[in-house]
Amino acid sequence: MVWAILSGIEGNLAAYKAVLKDIQQQRVSVEELYILGDLIGPRSESEALVQFIRQQRSLPPQICLGWWEEQLFNLHALRHDPDAVALKEKYGAKAVEQLWNAVSRDTTNWLRGLDFGFFELDCLLIHGSTLGCEDELTPTTNPLTLLDRLLRTDANSLFCGRSGLAFQYQLSEAQITSTVETLGAAQSPGIPQQQTLKPRQIIGVGNVGRLAGYASYTLYNPNTGTVEFQQVTYREFLNPVSASRGKGFA
């Protein structure tokens, strides 16, 4: 059993089709396809991409919400930031207009039905983390922060796509000592508690649509724990011309 895990298509239909072709050419059969958010973006093809996926019969994907979906909901006053402050600060006012024009209200309603994330076996698959779609985890994130994100759902492997990076960050087995102290109380801290942590990992799954002509995604075998990062090159608006892949699964 192998999973293909994508994120950040951002409305790039050509990139998505290139990745699907690459998945079909794998020498092992991919049984599950996950898209970890940012399905749409401020691209005119976003609407066509969603319609393509909704009609996809071969290997239909499981999709969760991402940062761009949250910004779209803001624009429709369906979230807490109807002025889209975060979107304007990051990409400017032009992106607001582009995103609004790229996705219809009917598609927006369909996107609202997507899951926040998935918990499969011992794996959490999510765009950012349980704290929100905007939570960006990278190899330079504080290890204690990464550990916190894993422990919040007791996942051994957390797959995320917010950063757009492809990485595998492993936390080895360790002992953690903690105490509980009541603020303002005139008493000593409680008895230290020790907890043994088993090995865990965070995997950035790459980004499909952000860079023109280049897409990256991840293959994962939950039976063996093998992670393989895949790179696909293609010509925008044309069929993919080449693909370079990592090692297949044994």
N, C-alpha and C positions, 0 to 999 in steps of 0.2 A: 504494500500500500504506500503510495507516494502522493504528497500534496504539492500543488503549485500555489505559491503565495505571492500575491501582487499588491502593490499600493501605488497611488499617485498617477493614475492614468490621466487625470486632469483634462478630460475631453479629447484626448488625442487618439482618435479612432485608428489611424494608420499604425501607431505604436502598439495598440492593443491587438490588432490583427496580426502584426508581426510576432508578438509574444505567443498568441494562440498557435500560430504555425510552428514556432519553435517547440512548444509543448507537444504538439502532435508528432514531431520528429524525434522525440526522446526515445531511447531504446527500452525504457521501462514505461509501463502504463501509468499515467497520472489519473488517480481516481477522484480526487477532490480539488476544486479550484476555489481559492479564497481571494477576495479583493478587500484589502484593509483600508478603505476610505479614500477620499479624494478621487472618486470616480469621475466627477465633473470638475470643470474649471472655467475660467473666463475665455473659452475658445468657442468659436461658432459651431464646431462639430459636437459639442457636448450633448445636444439634443439627439443627434443621429447616433451617437455612441450608446446612450441609454436605450434607445429603441432597438438597436442591434443586440444589446445584452438581454433585453426583455424577450426577444425572439430566439435567443440562443438555445438550441436543443441539445447540441453535443457538449458535454461537460458544462452544464449551467453553473455559474459561479454563486457562491455565498458571499454576500456583500455587507459590510458594516459602514457606519458613518465615518466621515473624515472632516477635516478642517474646512474644506471648501463647501461641503454640504451644510455645515453649521453657518457659514457666512451667507449662503443662499437663504437659509431659514430666517436669518436676521433681516435680510432685505424684505422678506414677506411678513415681517413683524411676528414671526413664530418663535422667536427666542428673545433673550434679555437685552440684545443690542441692536435695536431697529435702525440706528444711525450708522451701523457697520463701522464703528470706530476702528476696530482691530484691522479690518480689511483696508480701510483708507490709510492707516498708519504704515502698513506693510507694503501695499502695492499702489496706493494712490487712488484718486477719485475715478480715473479712467477704468480701473479694474471693476469698480462698482457697476458702472454702466455696461461693461462687457459681460459680467456675470449675469446681470439682470436680463440682458437680451439673449443670452446663450441658452437659457433653460425655461421651458414653459411652465405655467402653473400646474398643469396636469402632471408633468414630470416631477415637479417639486412635491406634489402630494404623494407620488409614488416613492420618492426618496425618503419621505417622512416615515415610511413603514419599515425602513432598514433597521437592522439590529445595531446596538452600540458596540458589540464585540462578540466573540465566540470563545467558549471554553470547551475544548475537545481533548479527551484523555487527560494528560497533565499539562496541556498547553493553553495559554491565553493568547488569542489572536485579536488584535485591536489596533486602531490607528495611532493613538498616543499612549494613554494608559487609563486606568480606572479613574484617574483624577480629571480626565477630559481629553478631547481631541487635540487641544493645543499643547499638551505635555510632550515635549520633544526630548527623547532619550538618544544619547550618542555615546560613543566610546569614551568621551571625555567627561561625561556626567559623573558626579560624585558616586563612588561605589555604594555608599550607604543609601543614597537616593535610589539607585538601581535595585538594591536589595529590598527597600521599602515597597517599591512597585511590585516586586515579585511576591512578597509576603502578604500583601493586601488581598490577594486571591489564592494564595497557596499554590501558585503555578511553578512548575519546574522550568518551563520554557515560556518566555514572553516574546511573541512576534509582533513587531510594530513597524509602522511606515512613516510616521510623522517627519522624521529627519530627511527622508529620501536616500539615506546611506545604506549600503550593504555591509553589515558587520556582524560578527559573532563575539559577544562579550561573555566570558565564563567566570562565574563565581565559585571558587573551590569550597570544599567542606571546611567548616570553621565552627568555633565556639563563640557565642555572644553572651556576655554577662550584662544584666540589666537590673535596675532597682527602681522602685516607685517612691516618689517623694511628694507629699502633700504640700502645696504652696501655702505659705503663711502659717503653717502649723509649727508649733514649738516642739518638734520631735525629730528624732534621727530618721534617716532614710530606712526603708524596709530592708528585709533580708535579700541579698543579691540572688538573682535567679539566673541559672545557666541554661542555655538552649543550644543544642547541636543542629547546625544547618547543613543539609545535604547539598551536593553540587547543584547549581542552577545556572541558567543562561538567559541572556537577552539577545535576540536576533533582529537586526534591522534588515528588512526584506528588499530594499532597493526602491527604485522609482521607475515607472514605465514611461510616462509621457512628458516629463519636464524638459529633457534635453532632446532637441530635434535630431532624429537619426540614430538615437541610442536609447536602449531600454534595458533595465535590469530587474530581475525577479529572483525568487528563491524556490528551490525544491527541497522538500523535507520528507524523510522516511521516519514515521513515528515508531516503527518497529525496531529500527536500529539507532535512531537518533542522529542519522547522517544529515548534514546540512550542505547543500551545494548552491553556490551563487551563479546565476546564469546571466550572460550578456548577449544582447541581440542588437545588430545593426540593421538599418533599413533605410529606404528612401521614403520620405514623407509623401503621402498621397499616391504612392506606387506600391507594388508588392515588395516585401522584404528581399534584399539582395544577398545578404550573408548573415550567418549567425555563428558565434563562437561559444561553445558551451564548456562547462567544467566536466569533470569525470562523471560518468553515469554511476548508478547504484549497482552494487554487486547483488 
